[in-house]
Amino acid sequence: MKPDTLVAGAASREVHALDIGCGSGVLSVLAARHGADSVVAVDLMGPCADVALRLAAQNRVSGRVSVVRKDAGLLHRSEDVRAGGVNLLLLDAFDAGLVGGNAAGVLELARRQVAQPGATVVPAGATVYCMGVEVLSGEVAGAPPRGPRAAAEGRRPDRPPP
């Protein structure tokens, strides 16, 4: 979905966004430039928050983008975000497995604590693909023997081979 559809396209209501784990703040700036009424960019890392502040200033959206240096799971209405909460949650903190940095847990906390009911979440969904891999530890240098092969040979992980 294009930013115009998410933000400016919501003409019937104000858009108040929360950029979780904002990093450089690029999603916050995009939301503000595409019509969000307010954006709270939150990042636990001070250097990232500093970059987000500078990026907002360089793009002339500082009036609509505020930066909070805090764990996103600890945000509160009226203190960190507006009392009415936010209706757009932005999250670009996923790793290749979509679970890095406890992204799902932080997102759930934000939904409960600062999001309005029915808030839009971007990304709204994802698919995780996986592939099983077997490593025979007895064939890895320095690894203790484990598994059915080691057991069949009578080896135990806490004892060296005879």
C-alpha atoms as an extended CHARMM CRD file, in Angstrom:
* protein
*
       162  EXT
         1         1  MET       CA              0.0000000000        0.0000000000        0.0000000000  PROA      1               0.0000000000
         2         2  LYS       CA              1.3750000000        3.4050000000       -0.9330000000  PROA      2               0.0000000000
         3         3  PRO       CA              1.9640000000        6.0500000000        1.7940000000  PROA      3               0.0000000000
         4         4  ASP       CA             -0.6010000000        8.3350000000        0.1350000000  PROA      4               0.0000000000
         5         5  THR       CA             -3.2460000000        5.6430000000        0.6100000000  PROA      5               0.0000000000
         6         6  LEU       CA             -2.3960000000        5.1060000000        4.2680000000  PROA      6               0.0000000000
         7         7  VAL       CA             -1.9540000000        8.6950000000        5.3560000000  PROA      7               0.0000000000
         8         8  ALA       CA             -3.3310000000       11.3330000000        3.0340000000  PROA      8               0.0000000000
         9         9  GLY       CA             -6.0450000000        8.9640000000        1.8170000000  PROA      9               0.0000000000
        10        10  ALA       CA             -7.5310000000        8.8590000000        5.3150000000  PROA      10              0.0000000000
        11        11  ALA       CA             -9.2320000000       12.1940000000        4.7120000000  PROA      11              0.0000000000
        12        12  SER       CA            -12.1350000000       11.4000000000        7.0320000000  PROA      12              0.0000000000
        13        13  ARG       CA             -9.8960000000       11.2990000000       10.1140000000  PROA      13              0.0000000000
        14        14  GLU       CA             -6.7190000000       12.6660000000       11.5490000000  PROA      14              0.0000000000
        15        15  VAL       CA             -3.6890000000       10.4120000000       11.3270000000  PROA      15              0.0000000000
        16        16  HSD       CA             -1.4570000000       10.0770000000       14.3740000000  PROA      16              0.0000000000
        17        17  ALA       CA              1.4320000000        7.6740000000       13.8250000000  PROA      17              0.0000000000
        18        18  LEU       CA              3.9250000000        5.8430000000       16.0000000000  PROA      18              0.0000000000
        19        19  ASP       CA              7.1880000000        4.7400000000       14.3780000000  PROA      19              0.0000000000
        20        20  ILE       CA              8.4610000000        1.9090000000       16.6010000000  PROA      20              0.0000000000
        21        21  GLY       CA             12.2380000000        1.4660000000       16.5530000000  PROA      21              0.0000000000
        22        22  CYS       CA             12.5230000000        4.4640000000       14.2540000000  PROA      22              0.0000000000
        23        23  GLY       CA             16.2470000000        4.1620000000       13.5530000000  PROA      23              0.0000000000
        24        24  SER       CA             17.0700000000        7.0020000000       11.1640000000  PROA      24              0.0000000000
        25        25  GLY       CA             13.4600000000        8.2180000000       11.2450000000  PROA      25              0.0000000000
        26        26  VAL       CA             12.8480000000        7.7610000000        7.5360000000  PROA      26              0.0000000000
        27        27  LEU       CA              9.3790000000        6.2180000000        8.0490000000  PROA      27              0.0000000000
        28        28  SER       CA              8.4480000000        9.0640000000       10.4040000000  PROA      28              0.0000000000
        29        29  VAL       CA              9.4940000000       11.6440000000        7.8400000000  PROA      29              0.0000000000
        30        30  LEU       CA              7.6100000000        9.8310000000        5.0800000000  PROA      30              0.0000000000
        31        31  ALA       CA              4.4510000000        9.6790000000        7.1890000000  PROA      31              0.0000000000
        32        32  ALA       CA              4.6810000000       13.4050000000        7.9940000000  PROA      32              0.0000000000
        33        33  ARG       CA              5.4280000000       14.3760000000        4.3920000000  PROA      33              0.0000000000
        34        34  HSD       CA              2.4400000000       12.3530000000        3.2200000000  PROA      34              0.0000000000
        35        35  GLY       CA              0.0000000000       14.0760000000        5.5480000000  PROA      35              0.0000000000
        36        36  ALA       CA              0.1600000000       12.5280000000        9.0340000000  PROA      36              0.0000000000
        37        37  ASP       CA             -1.0230000000       15.0900000000       11.5690000000  PROA      37              0.0000000000
        38        38  SER       CA              1.5170000000       13.9020000000       14.1350000000  PROA      38              0.0000000000
        39        39  VAL       CA              4.2260000000       11.2520000000       14.3290000000  PROA      39              0.0000000000
        40        40  VAL       CA              6.0350000000        9.9590000000       17.3910000000  PROA      40              0.0000000000
        41        41  ALA       CA              9.3290000000        8.3240000000       16.4680000000  PROA      41              0.0000000000
        42        42  VAL       CA             10.6130000000        6.1100000000       19.2670000000  PROA      42              0.0000000000
        43        43  ASP       CA             13.9890000000        4.4310000000       19.5870000000  PROA      43              0.0000000000
        44        44  LEU       CA             15.8560000000        3.1140000000       22.5910000000  PROA      44              0.0000000000
        45        45  MET       CA             19.2300000000        3.9910000000       21.0780000000  PROA      45              0.0000000000
        46        46  GLY       CA             20.2270000000        7.6190000000       21.6250000000  PROA      46              0.0000000000
        47        47  PRO       CA             22.3450000000        7.9270000000       18.4520000000  PROA      47              0.0000000000
        48        48  CYS       CA             19.4430000000        6.6590000000       16.3410000000  PROA      48              0.0000000000
        49        49  ALA       CA             17.0520000000        9.1250000000       17.9780000000  PROA      49              0.0000000000
        50        50  ASP       CA             19.5380000000       11.9430000000       17.3090000000  PROA      50              0.0000000000
        51        51  VAL       CA             19.6800000000       11.0210000000       13.6210000000  PROA      51              0.0000000000
        52        52  ALA       CA             15.8650000000       10.9000000000       13.4730000000  PROA      52              0.0000000000
        53        53  LEU       CA             15.6820000000       14.4100000000       14.9700000000  PROA      53              0.0000000000
        54        54  ARG       CA             18.1440000000       15.7540000000       12.3930000000  PROA      54              0.0000000000
        55        55  LEU       CA             16.3510000000       14.0270000000        9.5120000000  PROA      55              0.0000000000
        56        56  ALA       CA             13.0060000000       15.5030000000       10.5800000000  PROA      56              0.0000000000
        57        57  ALA       CA             14.5790000000       18.9740000000       10.7540000000  PROA      57              0.0000000000
        58        58  GLN       CA             16.2740000000       18.5970000000        7.3690000000  PROA      58              0.0000000000
        59        59  ASN       CA             12.9420000000       17.6130000000        5.8290000000  PROA      59              0.0000000000
        60        60  ARG       CA             11.0910000000       20.4680000000        7.5450000000  PROA      60              0.0000000000
        61        61  VAL       CA              8.6620000000       18.2000000000        9.4160000000  PROA      61              0.0000000000
        62        62  SER       CA              9.9130000000       18.8200000000       12.9690000000  PROA      62              0.0000000000
        63        63  GLY       CA              6.5920000000       20.4300000000       13.8340000000  PROA      63              0.0000000000
        64        64  ARG       CA              4.7940000000       17.1290000000       13.2770000000  PROA      64              0.0000000000
        65        65  VAL       CA              7.5180000000       14.6210000000       14.2240000000  PROA      65              0.0000000000
        66        66  SER       CA              8.5830000000       14.2220000000       17.8430000000  PROA      66              0.0000000000
        67        67  VAL       CA             11.3270000000       11.8060000000       18.8830000000  PROA      67              0.0000000000
        68        68  VAL       CA             11.2300000000        9.8120000000       22.1130000000  PROA      68              0.0000000000
        69        69  ARG       CA             14.3040000000        7.9960000000       23.4530000000  PROA      69              0.0000000000
        70        70  LYS       CA             12.6520000000        5.0790000000       25.2070000000  PROA      70              0.0000000000
        71        71  ASP       CA             11.8190000000        1.4000000000       24.9800000000  PROA      71              0.0000000000
        72        72  ALA       CA              8.7150000000        1.3100000000       22.7690000000  PROA      72              0.0000000000
        73        73  GLY       CA              7.1400000000       -1.2430000000       25.0810000000  PROA      73              0.0000000000
        74        74  LEU       CA              7.1270000000        1.3290000000       27.8980000000  PROA      74              0.0000000000
        75        75  LEU       CA              5.2220000000        4.1200000000       26.1190000000  PROA      75              0.0000000000
        76        76  HSD       CA              2.1750000000        5.7070000000       27.7520000000  PROA      76              0.0000000000
        77        77  ARG       CA             -0.6390000000        7.9230000000       26.5250000000  PROA      77              0.0000000000
        78        78  SER       CA             -0.4630000000       11.5860000000       27.5500000000  PROA      78              0.0000000000
        79        79  GLU       CA              3.1800000000       11.0990000000       28.5810000000  PROA      79              0.0000000000
        80        80  ASP       CA              4.8610000000        9.9070000000       25.3600000000  PROA      80              0.0000000000
        81        81  VAL       CA              2.0650000000       10.0560000000       22.7920000000  PROA      81              0.0000000000
        82        82  ARG       CA             -1.1070000000       12.1190000000       22.5940000000  PROA      82              0.0000000000
        83        83  ALA       CA             -3.8760000000       11.2740000000       25.0620000000  PROA      83              0.0000000000
        84        84  GLY       CA             -6.1030000000        9.9760000000       22.2770000000  PROA      84              0.0000000000
        85        85  GLY       CA             -3.4660000000        7.4530000000       21.2220000000  PROA      85              0.0000000000
        86        86  VAL       CA             -2.2460000000        6.6660000000       17.7250000000  PROA      86              0.0000000000
        87        87  ASN       CA             -4.0870000000        5.1460000000       14.7910000000  PROA      87              0.0000000000
        88        88  LEU       CA             -1.1090000000        4.1860000000       12.6240000000  PROA      88              0.0000000000
        89        89  LEU       CA              1.7030000000        1.9310000000       13.8600000000  PROA      89              0.0000000000
        90        90  LEU       CA              4.8520000000        1.7590000000       11.7280000000  PROA      90              0.0000000000
        91        91  LEU       CA              7.4170000000       -0.9420000000       12.3680000000  PROA      91              0.0000000000
        92        92  ASP       CA             10.5690000000       -1.6000000000       10.3700000000  PROA      92              0.0000000000
        93        93  ALA       CA             12.4270000000       -3.6140000000       12.9910000000  PROA      93              0.0000000000
        94        94  PHE       CA             12.1580000000       -7.0700000000       11.5200000000  PROA      94              0.0000000000
        95        95  ASP       CA             15.1270000000       -9.2450000000       10.7200000000  PROA      95              0.0000000000
        96        96  ALA       CA             15.2300000000      -12.0320000000        8.1600000000  PROA      96              0.0000000000
        97        97  GLY       CA             13.1690000000      -14.2430000000       10.4800000000  PROA      97              0.0000000000
        98        98  LEU       CA             10.6220000000      -11.5190000000       11.3360000000  PROA      98              0.0000000000
        99        99  VAL       CA             11.1780000000      -11.9520000000       15.0450000000  PROA      99              0.0000000000
       100       100  GLY       CA             14.3330000000       -9.9650000000       15.7900000000  PROA      100             0.0000000000
       101       101  GLY       CA             14.3900000000       -7.5670000000       18.7080000000  PROA      101             0.0000000000
       102       102  ASN       CA             11.1410000000       -9.0320000000       20.0540000000  PROA      102             0.0000000000
       103       103  ALA       CA              9.2940000000       -7.0730000000       17.3690000000  PROA      103             0.0000000000
       104       104  ALA       CA              6.0220000000       -8.9610000000       17.8330000000  PROA      104             0.0000000000
       105       105  GLY       CA              6.0770000000       -8.4350000000       21.5990000000  PROA      105             0.0000000000
       106       106  VAL       CA              6.8620000000       -4.7320000000       21.3520000000  PROA      106             0.0000000000
       107       107  LEU       CA              4.1580000000       -4.3030000000       18.7200000000  PROA      107             0.0000000000
       108       108  GLU       CA              1.5950000000       -6.0170000000       20.9630000000  PROA      108             0.0000000000
       109       109  LEU       CA              2.5220000000       -3.7790000000       23.9170000000  PROA      109             0.0000000000
       110       110  ALA       CA              2.1980000000       -0.6790000000       21.7440000000  PROA      110             0.0000000000
       111       111  ARG       CA             -1.1910000000       -1.8520000000       20.5050000000  PROA      111             0.0000000000
       112       112  ARG       CA             -2.4300000000       -2.3220000000       24.0640000000  PROA      112             0.0000000000
       113       113  GLN       CA             -0.9240000000        0.8080000000       25.6040000000  PROA      113             0.0000000000
       114       114  VAL       CA             -1.0030000000        3.5800000000       23.0050000000  PROA      114             0.0000000000
       115       115  ALA       CA             -2.9110000000        2.4780000000       19.8990000000  PROA      115             0.0000000000
       116       116  GLN       CA             -6.5450000000        3.2520000000       19.2600000000  PROA      116             0.0000000000
       117       117  PRO       CA             -8.8420000000        0.2650000000       18.6340000000  PROA      117             0.0000000000
       118       118  GLY       CA             -8.6050000000       -0.7160000000       14.9790000000  PROA      118             0.0000000000
       119       119  ALA       CA             -5.3060000000        1.1010000000       14.4130000000  PROA      119             0.0000000000
       120       120  THR       CA             -3.5920000000        0.3460000000       11.1180000000  PROA      120             0.0000000000
       121       121  VAL       CA             -0.3300000000       -1.5900000000       11.4450000000  PROA      121             0.0000000000
       122       122  VAL       CA              2.3460000000       -1.4450000000        8.7510000000  PROA      122             0.0000000000
       123       123  PRO       CA              3.4020000000       -4.0530000000        7.8520000000  PROA      123             0.0000000000
       124       124  ALA       CA              0.0310000000       -5.7360000000        8.3300000000  PROA      124             0.0000000000
       125       125  GLY       CA              1.3240000000       -9.2560000000        7.7920000000  PROA      125             0.0000000000
       126       126  ALA       CA              4.1850000000      -11.4020000000        6.6480000000  PROA      126             0.0000000000
       127       127  THR       CA              5.0510000000      -14.9420000000        5.7150000000  PROA      127             0.0000000000
       128       128  VAL       CA              7.9290000000      -16.7900000000        7.3120000000  PROA      128             0.0000000000
       129       129  TYR       CA              9.5600000000      -19.5680000000        5.3170000000  PROA      129             0.0000000000
       130       130  CYS       CA             11.8520000000      -22.0190000000        7.0250000000  PROA      130             0.0000000000
       131       131  MET       CA             13.9760000000      -25.0100000000        6.1840000000  PROA      131             0.0000000000
       132       132  GLY       CA             15.0890000000      -27.7140000000        8.5560000000  PROA      132             0.0000000000
       133       133  VAL       CA             18.8230000000      -28.3010000000        8.8020000000  PROA      133             0.0000000000
       134       134  GLU       CA             20.4890000000      -31.2580000000       10.5070000000  PROA      134             0.0000000000
       135       135  VAL       CA             23.9860000000      -30.9230000000       11.8670000000  PROA      135             0.0000000000
       136       136  LEU       CA             25.7020000000      -34.0640000000       13.0510000000  PROA      136             0.0000000000
       137       137  SER       CA             27.5800000000      -32.6840000000       16.0290000000  PROA      137             0.0000000000
       138       138  GLY       CA             29.9230000000      -35.6740000000       16.1280000000  PROA      138             0.0000000000
       139       139  GLU       CA             31.2950000000      -34.4710000000       12.8260000000  PROA      139             0.0000000000
       140       140  VAL       CA             31.8670000000      -30.9030000000       13.9900000000  PROA      140             0.0000000000
       141       141  ALA       CA             35.3140000000      -30.3550000000       15.4850000000  PROA      141             0.0000000000
       142       142  GLY       CA             35.1580000000      -29.7580000000       19.2250000000  PROA      142             0.0000000000
       143       143  ALA       CA             31.4140000000      -30.4550000000       19.5740000000  PROA      143             0.0000000000
       144       144  PRO       CA             30.3350000000      -32.9640000000       22.2210000000  PROA      144             0.0000000000
       145       145  PRO       CA             28.7240000000      -36.1490000000       20.8750000000  PROA      145             0.0000000000
       146       146  ARG       CA             24.9240000000      -35.9890000000       20.8460000000  PROA      146             0.0000000000
       147       147  GLY       CA             21.9890000000      -37.6580000000       19.2320000000  PROA      147             0.0000000000
       148       148  PRO       CA             21.0410000000      -41.2300000000       18.3450000000  PROA      148             0.0000000000
       149       149  ARG       CA             24.3580000000      -42.0590000000       16.6990000000  PROA      149             0.0000000000
       150       150  ALA       CA             26.3460000000      -41.1160000000       19.8060000000  PROA      150             0.0000000000
       151       151  ALA       CA             23.8870000000      -43.0100000000       22.0040000000  PROA      151             0.0000000000
       152       152  ALA       CA             24.1340000000      -46.1200000000       19.8000000000  PROA      152             0.0000000000
       153       153  GLU       CA             27.9030000000      -45.9980000000       20.1520000000  PROA      153             0.0000000000
       154       154  GLY       CA             27.5560000000      -45.6290000000       23.9380000000  PROA      154             0.0000000000
       155       155  ARG       CA             29.1310000000      -42.1650000000       23.9910000000  PROA      155             0.0000000000
       156       156  ARG       CA             27.9200000000      -39.5390000000       26.4400000000  PROA      156             0.0000000000
       157       157  PRO       CA             28.1810000000      -35.7620000000       25.9300000000  PROA      157             0.0000000000
       158       158  ASP       CA             29.9560000000      -35.3010000000       29.2560000000  PROA      158             0.0000000000
       159       159  ARG       CA             32.6770000000      -37.8630000000       28.5180000000  PROA      159             0.0000000000
       160       160  PRO       CA             35.3170000000      -37.8810000000       25.7800000000  PROA      160             0.0000000000
       161       161  PRO       CA             35.2890000000      -40.8030000000       23.3140000000  PROA      161             0.0000000000
       162       162  PRO       CA             37.4360000000      -43.8290000000       24.3600000000  PROA      162             0.0000000000
